[in-house]
Amino acid sequence: MSQGEGFIVITGNVGTGKTTIANHLISQLEEESIVAKQLVTPNLSPDDLIVAITKLFHLHPEGDTKAAHIAELTDYMRRLNSLGRRLLLIIDEAQNLPIESVEELRMLSNIQVDGKAIIQSFLLGQTELQDILSAPQMEQFRQRVIASASLTPLSEEELYKYIAYRMQMAGWEGQPLFSDEAVTRIHAFTEGIPRKINTFLDRVLLYAFMEEKRKVDIGLIEEVIKEVSGELNHQDDGKTQNMEITQTATGTKLSRATTQPQKQVNQAQQQAMNSIKEEAVSDAEMQEIALAYEGNMKTEKLETLLESVLIMNRRSVLLQGQILKELRKMNENGGSDKES
């Protein structure tokens, strides 16, 4: 920061603390000397990136061209410099930027007053950002990087110290609440990722409070893991519900995939169902017919279903008419048994 120029690059997997570091840095800066703004970027083109930066600093250029935005941004940085201040730009999720947009940031850093750069940039991104910056065409940008760091998950020893520190900051003054075995299991479950650790241990402490536990041992950790894992696996009353991705007119949807138990049918019933399948009956219709075999469908609904099949498949009218009669008879017998 004291150099006041160039790029600082921080990379790391999701949840390792990149944004936390940026927020902590901003909170420590002296606003009298540095104007800092943070931009969480999606996939922005070079032109869109410049527009986003000018809007971030509440600038209003005369015109909508890229040149007008750059001119307004340049004037703003020079005004700051005349007041003894400089600009700090923090780009979060920078791995989403195209290479051309990263190069645009480098061109922006070329703006100087009296031979001194008046903008400094932090790039925060997931590990893919390293691959982007390693591209051959990024050589000039790499020469402007004055510092870089890669955040990694906490080791088990670091996790033990991290828990002790967080407990102390929360006001805990007693003996260590977590056993060594518990910390080892926590590390294995969370993979040492701070965001996962924070979320999981919130649940652990809540569980310990509700159960009036005085010590967090491995048994308690296993109980919470079982509870949390059940939620993540979308379990319902002990039965896992699978999820399926479907394409709809409005976009990609994630929904539960319903599965039906297989039905036991005799040979004659199977032949009838196979005959209907040969006439291009949909799977949904076949499913409803299968339900009818067990007497789970009222006769009126069964008639409606089979009549629609008849309309769709006129070539098999005689066969399907016979099936309709048989199913009505079976359904009436099954229905009367259920009603009794």
C-alpha positions in Angstrom: 0.0 0.0 0.0 2.8 2.4 0.8 4.2 2.1 -2.7 0.9 3.5 -4.0 1.1 1.9 -7.5 0.9 -1.4 -9.3 -1.3 -4.4 -8.7 -1.7 -6.6 -5.6 -3.1 -10.1 -6.4 -4.8 -12.3 -3.8 -6.1 -15.7 -4.9 -7.7 -18.5 -3.0 -10.6 -21.0 -3.1 -14.1 -20.1 -2.1 -14.4 -19.4 1.6 -10.7 -18.8 2.3 -11.2 -15.1 3.3 -10.3 -13.0 0.3 -13.3 -10.6 0.7 -12.8 -10.5 4.5 -9.2 -9.3 3.9 -10.4 -6.6 1.6 -13.1 -5.4 4.0 -10.6 -5.4 6.8 -8.2 -3.4 4.7 -10.8 -0.8 3.8 -11.8 -0.4 7.5 -8.2 0.5 8.4 -7.5 3.0 5.6 -7.4 6.7 6.3 -10.1 8.3 4.2 -8.2 11.6 4.2 -5.4 10.1 2.1 -7.0 7.2 0.2 -10.4 6.8 -1.5 -11.1 3.1 -1.7 -13.9 1.4 -3.6 -14.7 -2.3 -4.0 -16.2 -3.7 -7.2 -17.6 -7.2 -7.3 -17.3 -8.0 -11.0 -19.2 -10.4 -13.2 -18.1 -11.0 -16.8 -17.5 -7.4 -17.9 -16.1 -6.4 -21.2 -13.4 -3.7 -21.2 -15.9 -1.0 -22.1 -18.4 -2.2 -19.5 -15.6 -2.3 -16.9 -14.7 1.3 -17.4 -18.4 2.3 -17.1 -18.7 0.2 -13.9 -15.7 1.9 -12.4 -16.9 5.5 -13.1 -20.3 4.6 -11.6 -18.6 3.1 -8.6 -17.0 6.5 -7.8 -20.3 8.3 -8.6 -18.8 10.1 -11.6 -20.9 11.6 -14.4 -19.0 11.9 -17.7 -20.3 14.0 -20.5 -21.2 11.4 -23.0 -21.5 7.6 -23.0 -18.4 6.8 -24.9 -15.5 4.9 -23.4 -13.3 7.9 -24.0 -15.6 10.1 -22.1 -15.6 7.8 -19.1 -11.9 7.5 -19.1 -11.5 11.3 -19.4 -13.8 11.8 -16.4 -12.0 9.1 -14.4 -8.7 10.7 -15.2 -9.8 14.2 -14.1 -11.2 12.7 -10.9 -7.9 11.0 -10.1 -6.0 14.2 -10.8 -8.3 16.2 -8.5 -7.6 13.7 -5.8 -3.9 14.0 -6.3 -4.1 17.8 -6.0 -5.6 17.2 -2.6 -2.9 14.8 -1.5 -5.2 11.8 -1.9 -5.1 8.8 -4.2 -7.5 6.1 -5.5 -7.5 2.4 -4.5 -9.6 0.1 -6.6 -10.4 -3.4 -5.3 -11.7 -5.8 -7.9 -13.4 -8.8 -6.3 -14.2 -12.1 -8.1 -11.6 -10.9 -10.7 -11.4 -14.4 -12.2 -14.6 -13.5 -14.1 -12.9 -10.8 -16.0 -11.8 -11.5 -19.6 -8.2 -11.1 -20.4 -9.0 -8.0 -22.4 -10.6 -6.4 -19.3 -7.6 -7.2 -17.1 -5.4 -5.5 -19.8 -7.7 -2.5 -19.6 -7.0 -2.2 -15.9 -3.3 -2.1 -16.8 -3.8 0.6 -19.3 -5.7 2.6 -16.6 -2.7 2.2 -14.2 -0.6 4.1 -16.8 -2.2 7.3 -15.9 0.3 9.4 -14.0 0.7 12.9 -12.6 4.3 14.3 -12.3 5.6 10.8 -13.0 3.6 9.2 -10.2 0.8 6.7 -10.5 -2.4 7.9 -9.0 -4.3 4.6 -8.9 -3.5 1.3 -7.3 -5.5 -1.9 -7.7 -6.1 -5.0 -5.8 -7.3 -8.1 -7.7 -9.1 -10.7 -5.5 -10.1 -14.0 -7.2 -10.4 -17.7 -7.1 -7.4 -19.9 -8.1 -8.5 -19.6 -11.8 -7.2 -16.0 -11.7 -3.7 -17.4 -11.5 -4.2 -19.2 -14.9 -5.5 -16.0 -16.5 -2.5 -14.0 -15.3 -0.1 -16.7 -16.5 -1.2 -16.4 -20.1 1.6 -15.3 -22.5 -0.3 -12.1 -23.5 -0.3 -11.0 -19.8 3.4 -10.5 -19.5 3.1 -6.7 -19.3 0.5 -7.0 -16.6 2.7 -9.4 -14.6 5.5 -6.8 -14.6 3.1 -4.5 -12.8 2.3 -6.9 -10.0 4.2 -5.7 -6.9 2.8 -8.4 -4.5 0.8 -11.5 -4.6 -0.5 -14.1 -2.2 -2.4 -17.4 -2.4 -4.7 -18.1 0.5 -4.8 -21.8 1.6 -7.1 -23.7 4.0 -6.0 -23.7 7.7 -3.9 -26.5 8.9 -5.1 -28.5 12.0 -2.7 -26.5 14.2 -3.9 -23.2 12.7 -7.5 -24.3 13.3 -6.8 -25.0 16.9 -5.4 -21.5 17.4 -8.2 -20.0 15.3 -10.9 -21.6 17.5 -9.1 -20.5 20.7 -8.8 -16.9 19.3 -12.4 -16.7 18.3 -13.6 -18.1 21.7 -11.4 -15.5 23.5 -12.8 -12.7 21.4 -16.3 -13.9 22.2 -15.5 -13.6 25.9 -14.7 -17.3 26.8 -12.4 -17.4 29.8 -12.6 -21.0 30.9 -10.7 -24.1 29.9 -10.5 -25.0 26.2 -14.1 -25.9 25.3 -13.1 -28.2 22.3 -11.2 -31.4 22.8 -8.2 -32.2 20.6 -10.1 -35.1 19.0 -13.0 -32.7 18.3 -10.7 -30.2 16.6 -9.2 -33.0 14.4 -12.7 -34.1 13.3 -13.7 -30.5 12.6 -10.7 -30.0 10.4 -11.5 -33.1 8.4 -15.1 -32.1 8.0 -14.5 -28.5 7.0 -11.3 -29.1 5.1 -9.8 -26.1 7.0 -11.8 -23.5 5.0 -12.6 -20.6 7.3 -16.2 -19.9 6.0 -17.1 -23.6 6.5 -15.5 -23.5 10.0 -17.4 -20.5 11.1 -20.8 -21.8 9.9 -20.2 -25.3 11.3 -19.0 -24.1 14.7 -22.0 -21.8 15.0 -24.1 -24.9 14.8 -21.9 -26.8 17.2 -22.0 -24.1 19.9 -25.8 -23.9 19.5 -26.2 -27.6 19.8 -23.9 -27.7 22.9 -25.9 -24.9 24.5 -29.3 -26.6 23.9 -28.0 -29.9 25.2 -26.3 -28.2 28.2 -22.9 -29.6 27.4 -19.8 -28.4 29.2 -17.4 -29.8 26.7 -17.4 -30.2 23.0 -16.1 -33.7 22.4 -15.9 -35.8 19.2 -19.3 -37.4 20.0 -21.0 -34.1 19.9 -19.2 -33.1 16.7 -20.4 -36.4 15.1 -24.0 -35.6 16.1 -23.9 -32.1 14.5 -22.1 -33.5 11.4 -25.0 -36.0 11.0 -27.5 -33.3 11.4 -25.8 -30.9 8.9 -25.1 -33.6 6.4 -28.8 -34.6 6.4 -29.7 -31.1 5.5 -27.2 -30.8 2.8 -28.3 -34.1 1.3 -31.9 -32.9 1.2 -33.0 -35.7 3.4 -36.7 -35.9 4.3 -37.8 -38.2 7.1 -34.7 -40.2 6.5 -35.3 -40.7 2.8 -32.9 -38.9 0.4 -34.7 -37.0 -2.3 -32.7 -36.8 -5.5 -32.4 -33.6 -7.4 -32.5 -33.2 -11.2 -31.7 -30.4 -13.6 -34.2 -29.5 -16.2 -34.3 -27.0 -19.0 -37.5 -24.8 -19.2 -38.6 -21.9 -21.2 -37.4 -19.5 -18.5 -34.1 -21.2 -17.9 -32.4 -24.0 -16.0 -34.3 -25.3 -13.0 -33.3 -27.5 -10.1 -36.1 -29.7 -8.8 -36.7 -32.9 -6.9 -36.8 -36.0 -8.9 -39.7 -38.2 -7.8 -39.2 -41.9 -8.0 -42.0 -44.4 -7.8 -41.6 -48.0 -6.5 -41.8 -50.6 -9.1 -45.2 -52.3 -9.5 -45.8 -56.0 -9.5 -47.9 -56.9 -12.6 -48.9 -60.2 -14.0 -48.0 -61.4 -17.5 -51.3 -60.3 -19.1 -51.0 -56.9 -17.6 -47.5 -56.5 -18.8 -48.4 -57.5 -22.3 -51.2 -54.9 -22.3 -48.9 -52.2 -21.2 -46.3 -53.2 -23.8 -48.9 -53.0 -26.5 -49.8 -49.5 -25.4 -46.1 -48.5 -25.4 -45.8 -49.6 -29.0 -48.3 -47.0 -29.9 -46.1 -44.2 -28.5 -48.0 -43.6 -25.2 -46.0 -41.2 -23.0 -44.2 -42.4 -19.9 -46.5 -40.3 -17.7 -49.5 -42.0 -19.1 -48.0 -45.4 -18.6 -47.3 -44.4 -15.0 -50.9 -43.6 -14.4 -52.0 -46.8 -16.0 -49.7 -48.7 -13.7 -51.2 -47.0 -10.7 -54.7 -48.1 -12.0 -53.6 -51.7 -11.8 -53.4 -51.4 -8.0 -56.8 -49.8 -7.7 -55.3 -46.4 -6.7 -57.3 -44.5 -9.3 -61.0 -43.8 -9.5 -62.9 -45.1 -12.5 -63.7 -41.6 -13.8 -60.1 -40.6 -14.0 -59.2 -44.0 -15.5 -61.8 -43.5 -18.2 -60.5 -40.0 -19.0 -57.0 -41.3 -19.3 -57.8 -44.2 -21.6 -60.1 -42.1 -23.7 -57.2 -39.7 -24.4 -55.0 -42.6 -25.3 -57.7 -43.8 -27.7 -57.8 -40.4 -29.4 -54.0 -40.3 -29.7 -53.7 -43.8 -31.0 -56.6 -44.6 -33.4 -54.8 -47.5 -34.9 -55.2 -49.6 -31.8 -58.8 -48.8 -30.9 -59.9 -52.4 -30.6 -57.0 -53.4 -28.4 -57.3 -50.4 -26.1 -61.1 -50.8 -25.9 -60.5 -54.3 -24.5 -57.9 -53.0 -22.1 -60.3 -50.3 -20.9 -63.0 -52.9 -20.1 -60.6 -55.0 -18.2 -59.1 -52.1 -16.2 -62.6 -50.9 -15.3 -63.5 -54.3 -14.0 -60.2 -54.5 -12.0 -60.6 -51.0 -10.6 -64.1 -51.6 -9.5 -63.1 -54.7 -7.6 -60.1 -53.0 -6.1 -62.1 -49.9 -5.2 -64.9 -51.8 -3.4 -62.3 -53.7 -1.4 -60.7 -50.4 -0.3 -64.0 -48.8 0.6 -65.0 -51.8 2.7 
